[in-house]
């Protein structure tokens, strides 16, 4: 797994420079990203990037499409394996409606269904596992869809350069105290709660998922503003849970204010916390940088705990019983 993560910048560039055919859907006012697990996290990231656009975005992690789907809707279904039950259900439901569809997978049932029903489809390489294939899928989808999504070419290139830069700090050849991913992994000793600002929610979701799948530990994720109205109260009792704050360089001024207040609260109550600050740049660069750093910390955490991050036996248990 770490060997693939070391190559993430290379995979990202190779994927964005691939010979995949671009598409440009006209008149799209509503986009639905459908996917589960690592594929669903990609939808979360696109939703964050598009949050300031005029396009209404939904991320569906389940079986049911919203009733607002119409001819101005683009449904983007993603399943790295191509066999994800929930995502196939969404694909089949969308095919019956008057909407535009494009599917991405490494093959599987999704490829066969798209062939049979003449649905637009792009095949993407899987590396190691769905979650390790993150940059392969994200940057191939950016290549295919950046005209439709109105994502700037220079923002995509900037994000790839950002991956190259942080790779020098966190890769597996840099196993020392200067490695921020390794330092974070050593600090985490049990259950964590992640606080995030609205625009960086996708980075928090991905971190939560990766801690659960790779390090096999419990973790919670909360919006920092919402936590000020409920979650903060739980800290009035002594707890072994560890708080991690994700913050952006240019968060909304009121979000920054709440972050400062929460840190003050932790300091006064002698609660140790970690703060992870995004890089400067586009929202895409911020999120990708955070995902790379935080994902790698979950691999280091697994190794430190003597755990192989790759197997997900519990998920296999469920998949064997899902019809």
C-alpha positions as a printed NumPy array, in Angstrom:
array([[  0.   ,   0.   ,   0.   ],
       [  2.727,   2.49 ,   0.949],
       [  4.445,   1.836,  -2.396],
       [  1.33 ,   3.057,  -4.202],
       [  0.978,   6.077,  -1.922],
       [  4.594,   7.042,  -2.61 ],
       [  3.616,   7.231,  -6.293],
       [  0.452,   9.305,  -5.832],
       [  1.888,  12.464,  -7.478],
       [  3.145,  10.4  , -10.419],
       [ -0.193,   8.58 , -10.721],
       [ -2.083,  11.89 , -10.539],
       [ -0.09 ,  13.44 , -13.385],
       [ -0.229,  10.27 , -15.499],
       [ -4.007,  10.082, -15.007],
       [ -4.602,  13.728, -15.905],
       [ -2.368,  13.439, -18.973],
       [ -3.996,  10.179, -20.103],
       [ -5.658,   9.789, -23.502],
       [ -9.121,   9.615, -21.978],
       [-11.698,  11.358, -24.187],
       [-13.078,  14.565, -22.677],
       [-16.808,  15.216, -22.459],
       [-18.638,  18.518, -22.146],
       [-22.261,  18.22 , -21.045],
       [-24.171,  21.405, -21.922],
       [-26.77 ,  23.071, -19.735],
       [-26.098,  21.094, -16.566],
       [-27.708,  22.663, -13.496],
       [-27.673,  19.671, -11.166],
       [-24.938,  17.055, -10.655],
       [-25.241,  13.872,  -8.633],
       [-22.12 ,  11.973,  -7.589],
       [-22.941,   8.39 ,  -6.616],
       [-20.451,   6.071,  -4.937],
       [-19.564,   4.279,  -1.739],
       [-16.385,   4.218,   0.367],
       [-13.368,   5.556,  -1.521],
       [-15.536,   6.239,  -4.577],
       [-17.992,   8.18 ,  -2.429],
       [-15.138,  10.253,  -0.972],
       [-14.294,  11.382,  -4.509],
       [-17.869,  12.664,  -4.817],
       [-17.432,  14.563,  -1.531],
       [-14.316,  16.241,  -2.904],
       [-16.013,  17.299,  -6.135],
       [-18.905,  18.676,  -4.064],
       [-16.449,  20.781,  -2.035],
       [-14.708,  22.068,  -5.15 ],
       [-18.055,  22.974,  -6.736],
       [-19.547,  24.474,  -3.563],
       [-19.132,  28.046,  -4.829],
       [-20.377,  27.315,  -8.351],
       [-23.922,  27.783,  -9.656],
       [-24.37 ,  24.011,  -9.998],
       [-26.485,  22.219,  -7.415],
       [-24.589,  19.127,  -6.206],
       [-25.753,  16.009,  -4.379],
       [-23.554,  13.16 ,  -3.141],
       [-25.494,   9.908,  -2.914],
       [-24.148,   7.082,  -0.765],
       [-26.932,   4.555,  -0.953],
       [-29.63 ,   3.221,  -3.241],
       [-32.02 ,   6.115,  -3.904],
       [-31.803,   9.05 ,  -6.329],
       [-33.453,  12.347,  -5.311],
       [-36.761,  13.134,  -7.016],
       [-35.292,  16.366,  -8.423],
       [-33.521,  14.479, -11.248],
       [-34.49 ,  15.855, -14.668],
       [-33.052,  16.581, -18.135],
       [-30.676,  19.192, -16.625],
       [-29.16 ,  16.604, -14.266],
       [-25.877,  14.781, -14.759],
       [-25.509,  11.571, -12.752],
       [-21.863,  10.544, -12.259],
       [-21.527,   7.011, -10.901],
       [-18.197,   5.731,  -9.627],
       [-17.233,   2.259,  -8.428],
       [-13.577,   1.272,  -8.5  ],
       [-14.449,  -2.429,  -8.561],
       [-17.459,  -1.907, -10.813],
       [-19.449,  -4.263,  -8.59 ],
       [-20.686,  -1.996,  -5.787],
       [-24.336,  -2.946,  -5.193],
       [-25.572,   0.485,  -4.14 ],
       [-23.88 ,   2.297,  -7.021],
       [-25.149,  -0.196,  -9.602],
       [-28.646,   0.394,  -8.239],
       [-28.242,   4.16 ,  -8.762],
       [-26.943,   3.577, -12.3  ],
       [-29.934,   1.408, -13.194],
       [-32.374,   3.92 , -11.692],
       [-30.768,   6.816, -13.576],
       [-30.912,   4.883, -16.845],
       [-34.71 ,   4.882, -16.6  ],
       [-34.884,   8.67 , -16.214],
       [-34.462,  11.552, -18.639],
       [-31.021,  12.593, -17.393],
       [-27.414,  12.49 , -18.549],
       [-25.15 ,   9.743, -17.19 ],
       [-21.464,   8.885, -17.154],
       [-19.907,   5.956, -15.283],
       [-16.367,   5.265, -14.08 ],
       [-14.937,   1.919, -12.922],
       [-12.078,  -0.52 , -13.487],
       [-14.491,  -2.97 , -15.128],
       [-16.912,  -5.351, -13.415],
       [-20.702,  -5.376, -13.727],
       [-20.763,  -1.628, -14.328],
       [-18.77 ,  -1.976, -17.553],
       [-21.076,  -4.727, -18.833],
       [-24.259,  -2.812, -17.929],
       [-23.013,   0.35 , -19.647],
       [-22.129,  -1.61 , -22.789],
       [-25.54 ,  -3.278, -22.914],
       [-27.408,  -0.007, -22.375],
       [-25.115,   2.306, -24.393],
       [-24.301,   4.46 , -21.341],
       [-21.243,   6.71 , -21.483],
       [-18.429,   4.953, -19.643],
       [-14.738,   5.432, -18.849],
       [-12.466,   2.656, -17.606],
       [ -9.857,   3.669, -15.005],
       [ -6.9  ,   1.712, -13.63 ],
       [ -7.154,   0.394, -10.086],
       [ -4.011,   0.488,  -7.953],
       [ -3.901,  -1.954,  -5.019],
       [ -7.35 ,  -1.115,  -3.572],
       [-10.202,   1.367,  -4.083],
       [ -8.903,   3.762,  -1.419],
       [ -5.311,   3.589,  -2.687],
       [ -6.62 ,   4.324,  -6.213],
       [ -7.778,   7.76 ,  -5.103],
       [ -5.503,   9.867,  -7.342],
       [ -5.987,   7.576, -10.33 ],
       [ -9.747,   8.078, -10.179],
       [ -9.854,  11.71 ,  -9.118],
       [ -7.454,  12.96 , -11.782],
       [ -8.87 ,  10.809, -14.571],
       [-12.312,  12.166, -13.734],
       [-10.864,  15.695, -13.663],
       [ -9.406,  15.055, -17.131],
       [-12.704,  13.77 , -18.522],
       [-15.04 ,  16.214, -16.795],
       [-13.146,  19.451, -16.095],
       [-14.881,  21.258, -18.986],
       [-18.31 ,  20.245, -17.7  ],
       [-17.43 ,  21.038, -14.1  ],
       [-15.74 ,  24.341, -15.025],
       [-12.653,  23.468, -12.956],
       [ -9.649,  25.509, -14.036],
       [ -6.807,  23.662, -15.734],
       [ -4.247,  25.646, -13.732],
       [ -5.918,  24.645, -10.441],
       [ -5.552,  20.979, -11.371],
       [ -1.875,  21.382, -12.272],
       [ -1.305,  23.353,  -9.051],
       [ -2.782,  20.516,  -7.007],
       [ -0.485,  17.96 ,  -8.667],
       [  2.541,  20.128,  -7.902],
       [  1.304,  20.313,  -4.315],
       [  1.239,  16.513,  -4.13 ],
       [  4.85 ,  16.387,  -5.351],
       [  5.911,  18.92 ,  -2.735],
       [  4.372,  17.212,   0.292],
       [  5.473,  13.791,  -0.965],
       [  9.056,  14.773,  -0.074],
       [  7.975,  15.225,   3.553],
       [  5.681,  12.237,   4.095],
       [  6.904,   9.403,   1.838],
       [  8.194,   6.087,   3.177],
       [ 11.861,   7.05 ,   2.705],
       [ 11.496,   9.91 ,   5.184],
       [ 10.921,   8.021,   8.424],
       [ 12.077,  10.675,  10.868],
       [ 10.695,  13.339,  13.186],
       [ 10.328,  15.785,  10.277],
       [  7.615,  13.636,   8.683],
       [  4.27 ,  15.273,   9.661],
       [  2.194,  12.205,   8.743],
       [  4.354,   9.952,  10.916],
       [  4.266,  12.465,  13.794],
       [  0.468,  12.545,  13.658],
       [  0.302,   8.737,  13.581],
       [  2.481,   8.506,  16.686],
       [  0.285,  11.049,  18.483],
       [ -2.961,   9.147,  17.825],
       [ -3.361,   6.506,  20.502],
       [ -7.073,   5.697,  20.365],
       [-10.433,   7.148,  19.384],
       [-10.297,  10.525,  17.668],
       [-12.814,  13.222,  16.817],
       [-12.108,  15.416,  13.79 ],
       [-13.407,  19.   ,  13.656],
       [-13.577,  20.575,  10.208],
       [-14.732,  23.815,   8.544],
       [-17.557,  23.489,   6.006],
       [-15.365,  23.805,   2.9  ],
       [-12.986,  21.065,   4.032],
       [-15.616,  18.529,   5.077],
       [-14.51 ,  16.14 ,   2.313],
       [-10.97 ,  15.968,   3.733],
       [-12.395,  15.099,   7.157],
       [-14.691,  12.395,   5.748],
       [-11.807,  10.842,   3.834],
       [ -9.571,  10.939,   6.956],
       [-12.305,   9.293,   9.024],
       [-12.808,   6.55 ,   6.441],
       [ -9.075,   5.887,   6.11 ],
       [ -8.501,   5.706,   9.868],
       [-11.324,   3.181,  10.062],
       [-10.212,   1.048,   7.1  ],
       [ -6.418,   1.262,   7.425],
       [ -5.764,   1.665,  11.153],
       [ -8.964,  -0.146,  12.217],
       [ -9.807,   2.431,  14.922],
       [-12.985,   4.284,  15.847],
       [-13.234,   7.921,  14.783],
       [-15.868,  10.646,  14.621],
       [-16.164,  13.722,  12.413],
       [-17.975,  16.988,  13.268],
       [-18.483,  20.396,  11.676],
       [-16.638,  22.884,  13.907],
       [-19.537,  25.372,  13.945],
       [-22.157,  22.737,  14.732],
       [-19.887,  21.297,  17.444],
       [-20.075,  24.66 ,  19.249],
       [-23.803,  23.991,  19.741],
       [-23.605,  20.406,  21.03 ],
       [-20.398,  18.359,  20.684],
       [-18.285,  20.716,  22.785],
       [-20.357,  19.854,  25.863],
       [-19.043,  16.273,  25.859],
       [-15.617,  17.635,  26.836],
       [-16.975,  18.704,  30.217],
       [-16.285,  15.123,  31.291],
       [-12.801,  13.656,  31.35 ],
       [-12.207,  11.674,  28.176],
       [ -9.497,   9.688,  26.399],
       [-10.771,  10.802,  22.993],
       [ -8.311,  12.922,  21.034],
       [ -9.462,  16.032,  19.108],
       [ -7.961,  16.923,  15.732],
       [ -8.757,  20.301,  14.152],
       [ -8.614,  20.7  ,  10.378],
       [ -8.378,  24.361,   9.378],
       [ -8.044,  26.227,   6.097],
       [ -5.714,  29.114,   5.355],
       [ -8.646,  31.282,   4.272],
       [-11.62 ,  29.918,   6.214],
       [-14.561,  32.26 ,   6.738],
       [-13.759,  34.836,   9.419],
       [-16.486,  33.506,  11.753],
       [-15.258,  29.946,  11.282],
       [-11.753,  31.052,  12.251],
       [-13.226,  32.761,  15.309],
       [-14.909,  29.541,  16.454],
       [-11.717,  27.595,  15.859],
       [ -9.786,  29.978,  18.091],
       [-12.448,  29.714,  20.804],
       [-12.408,  25.911,  20.724],
       [ -8.604,  25.886,  20.973],
       [ -8.829,  28.283,  23.922],
       [-11.36 ,  25.938,  25.554],
       [ -9.053,  22.944,  25.055],
       [ -6.066,  24.837,  26.443],
       [ -7.939,  26.021,  29.543],
       [ -9.169,  22.491,  30.2  ],
       [ -5.757,  20.919,  29.524],
       [ -7.08 ,  18.873,  26.59 ],
       [ -4.29 ,  17.998,  24.171],
       [ -5.232,  18.493,  20.53 ],
       [ -3.635,  18.562,  17.092],
       [ -4.278,  21.164,  14.405],
       [ -3.748,  20.335,  10.724],
       [ -3.622,  23.457,   8.535],
       [ -4.222,  23.396,   4.796],
       [ -1.782,  24.767,   2.258],
       [ -2.452,  27.955,   0.314],
       [ -3.972,  27.725,  -3.145],
       [ -7.216,  26.595,  -4.738],
       [ -9.813,  24.579,  -2.843],
       [ -8.7  ,  21.546,  -4.886],
       [ -5.073,  21.994,  -3.791],
       [ -6.097,  22.413,  -0.152],
       [ -8.185,  19.235,  -0.111],
       [ -5.739,  17.042,  -2.065],
       [ -2.836,  18.099,   0.149],
       [ -4.828,  17.32 ,   3.288],
       [ -6.011,  13.958,   1.952],
       [ -2.444,  12.902,   1.102],
       [ -1.029,  13.899,   4.483],
       [ -3.892,  12.451,   6.509],
       [ -4.225,   9.242,   4.48 ],
       [ -0.531,   8.518,   4.85 ],
       [ -0.786,   9.05 ,   8.611],
       [ -3.378,   6.233,   8.742],
       [ -0.976,   3.836,   7.018],
       [  1.786,   4.757,   9.475],
       [ -0.688,   4.302,  12.323],
       [ -1.54 ,   0.809,  11.117],
       [  2.145,  -0.158,  10.892],
       [  2.887,   1.294,  14.339],
       [  0.057,  -0.848,  15.737],
       [  1.292,  -3.97 ,  13.941],
       [ -1.744,  -4.02 ,  11.636],
       [ -1.836,  -4.743,   7.907],
       [ -3.859,  -1.8  ,   6.53 ],
       [ -4.958,  -3.65 ,   3.383],
       [ -7.503,  -6.312,   4.465],
       [-11.031,  -5.163,   5.33 ],
       [-12.549,  -8.406,   6.615],
       [-15.611,  -6.738,   8.126],
       [-16.55 ,  -5.168,   4.787],
       [-16.044,  -8.539,   3.1  ],
       [-18.359, -10.088,   5.713],
       [-21.115,  -7.618,   4.784],
       [-20.583,  -7.88 ,   1.006],
       [-20.925, -11.654,   1.151],
       [-24.399, -11.232,   2.629],
       [-25.692,  -8.331,   0.533],
       [-27.922,  -9.3  ,  -2.383]])
